[in-house]
Amino acid sequence: MKKKSVLLTFLVVLIVALGGLGFYATHAVSGAVPGHVYKYQGVNKVGTAYIAFSANSDRAVVTHSKQTALVADQDPTAFDRAYQKTSQQGRWTYKASGSHLTLAMVKDNAASQWQYNWVTVLGSKIYAPSFTYQINNAGQGVSHKMTSFTRLDQ
């Protein structure tokens, strides 16, 4: 009987610990993103983008240049310079809360938006099993392909 209660206690503690870890991992995006640089690999592994998320605002530098993103992460002045330089292709903003990461771009007064759903933070990676998108003049929808972001500024 004593072995049964020890085993039951162990299982309860294990389930609570795993549940707490799971809850933390799916709600850690608001602390994992601001002030960091991530590499984003497109859903079809075709395109790569580098994203420097501002620590002081909702702005993001999105570029195909790894060097530009890493320089933007050095200090607020460097971020502002990189943001101005890349804003000719569009002005990017972000929101990280709960289990969602939203990126939005405004270009020529038209907005496009990508919302990554059920975001999970595990170490230096962020995973999202799906995302919704609304792209100006291209439509909207849901992609159920796994996407990931890899943190570069360790």
C-alpha positions as CSV (number, residue, x, y, z in Angstrom):
1,M,0.0,0.0,0.0
2,K,2.8,2.4,0.8
3,K,4.4,1.8,-2.6
4,K,1.1,2.8,-4.3
5,S,0.8,6.1,-2.4
6,V,4.5,6.9,-3.2
7,L,4.0,6.2,-6.8
8,L,0.7,8.1,-6.9
9,T,2.4,11.1,-5.2
10,F,5.3,11.0,-7.7
11,L,2.8,10.9,-10.6
12,V,0.9,13.9,-9.2
13,V,4.1,15.9,-8.7
14,L,5.3,15.0,-12.2
15,I,2.0,16.0,-13.8
16,V,1.9,19.3,-11.9
17,A,5.6,20.0,-12.8
18,L,5.0,19.2,-16.5
19,G,1.8,21.3,-16.6
20,G,3.6,24.2,-15.0
21,L,6.5,23.9,-17.5
22,G,4.0,23.7,-20.4
23,F,2.1,26.7,-19.2
24,Y,5.3,28.7,-18.8
25,A,6.6,27.7,-22.2
26,T,3.4,28.7,-23.9
27,H,3.2,32.1,-22.2
28,A,6.9,33.1,-22.2
29,V,6.9,34.9,-25.6
30,S,6.4,38.4,-24.0
31,G,9.7,37.9,-22.1
32,A,11.6,36.1,-24.8
33,V,11.1,38.5,-27.7
34,P,11.7,42.1,-26.7
35,G,15.3,43.2,-27.1
36,H,16.4,40.2,-29.1
37,V,17.2,39.1,-32.6
38,Y,15.7,36.0,-34.2
39,K,16.1,34.2,-37.5
40,Y,12.9,33.2,-39.1
41,Q,12.8,30.4,-41.6
42,G,9.8,30.5,-44.0
43,V,7.2,27.7,-43.8
44,N,8.6,26.1,-47.0
45,K,12.2,26.6,-45.9
46,V,12.6,29.0,-48.9
47,G,13.0,32.4,-47.3
48,T,14.9,33.5,-44.3
49,A,14.4,36.8,-42.5
50,Y,16.1,38.3,-39.5
51,I,14.1,40.2,-36.9
52,A,15.4,42.6,-34.3
53,F,12.7,43.3,-31.7
54,S,12.9,46.6,-29.9
55,A,13.2,46.4,-26.1
56,N,11.7,49.9,-25.7
57,S,8.8,50.0,-28.2
58,D,6.6,47.9,-30.4
59,R,8.9,48.3,-33.4
60,A,10.8,45.6,-35.2
61,V,13.6,45.6,-37.8
62,V,12.8,42.9,-40.4
63,T,15.5,42.3,-42.9
64,H,17.3,39.7,-45.1
65,S,20.6,40.9,-43.7
66,K,21.7,39.1,-40.5
67,Q,24.3,41.8,-39.9
68,T,21.7,44.6,-40.0
69,A,19.6,42.8,-37.5
70,L,22.5,42.1,-35.1
71,V,23.7,45.7,-35.4
72,A,20.2,47.0,-34.6
73,D,20.3,45.0,-31.4
74,Q,23.4,46.8,-30.0
75,D,21.7,49.9,-28.6
76,P,18.6,52.1,-29.1
77,T,20.5,54.5,-31.4
78,A,21.6,51.6,-33.6
79,F,18.1,50.2,-33.6
80,D,16.7,53.6,-34.7
81,R,19.2,53.8,-37.6
82,A,18.4,50.3,-38.8
83,Y,14.7,50.9,-38.4
84,Q,14.9,54.1,-40.6
85,K,17.0,52.3,-43.1
86,T,14.7,49.3,-43.5
87,S,11.4,51.3,-43.2
88,Q,11.6,52.1,-46.9
89,Q,10.4,48.5,-47.5
90,G,7.7,48.9,-44.8
91,R,7.4,49.9,-41.1
92,W,7.2,46.8,-38.9
93,T,5.6,46.5,-35.4
94,Y,5.1,43.6,-33.1
95,K,3.0,42.5,-30.1
96,A,4.0,39.5,-27.9
97,S,1.5,38.5,-25.3
98,G,0.1,35.3,-23.9
99,S,0.7,32.6,-26.4
100,H,0.6,34.9,-29.5
101,L,3.2,36.8,-31.4
102,T,1.9,39.3,-34.0
103,L,4.0,41.0,-36.6
104,A,2.5,43.8,-38.7
105,M,3.8,45.8,-41.6
106,V,2.6,49.1,-43.0
107,K,3.7,50.1,-46.5
108,D,2.1,52.8,-48.5
109,N,-0.6,53.2,-45.8
110,A,-1.7,49.6,-46.3
111,A,-1.3,47.0,-43.5
112,S,-0.4,43.4,-43.5
113,Q,-0.4,41.2,-40.4
114,W,0.8,37.7,-39.3
115,Q,-0.3,36.3,-36.0
116,Y,1.6,33.2,-34.8
117,N,-0.7,31.1,-32.6
118,W,0.1,28.8,-29.6
119,V,3.6,30.0,-29.5
120,T,6.0,27.9,-27.4
121,V,9.4,29.1,-26.2
122,L,11.9,26.3,-25.6
123,G,15.4,27.6,-24.9
124,S,16.6,29.7,-27.9
125,K,13.7,28.6,-30.1
126,I,10.2,29.8,-30.6
127,Y,7.7,27.4,-32.2
128,A,4.3,28.1,-33.6
129,P,2.1,25.3,-35.0
130,S,0.0,27.7,-37.0
131,F,-0.4,31.3,-38.0
132,T,-3.1,33.5,-39.4
133,Y,-2.3,36.1,-42.0
134,Q,-3.9,39.1,-43.6
135,I,-1.8,40.4,-46.5
136,N,-2.8,43.6,-48.2
137,N,-3.9,42.9,-51.8
138,A,-3.2,39.2,-51.4
139,G,-5.9,37.9,-49.1
140,Q,-6.1,36.2,-45.7
141,G,-6.0,32.8,-44.3
142,V,-4.5,30.3,-41.9
143,S,-1.4,28.2,-42.3
144,H,-1.1,25.0,-40.3
145,K,2.6,24.6,-41.0
146,M,5.0,24.7,-38.1
147,T,7.1,27.8,-38.0
148,S,10.1,28.5,-35.9
149,F,12.3,31.4,-34.8
150,T,15.8,30.9,-33.6
151,R,17.4,33.4,-31.3
152,L,20.8,34.7,-32.5
153,D,22.0,37.1,-29.8
154,Q,22.9,34.6,-27.1
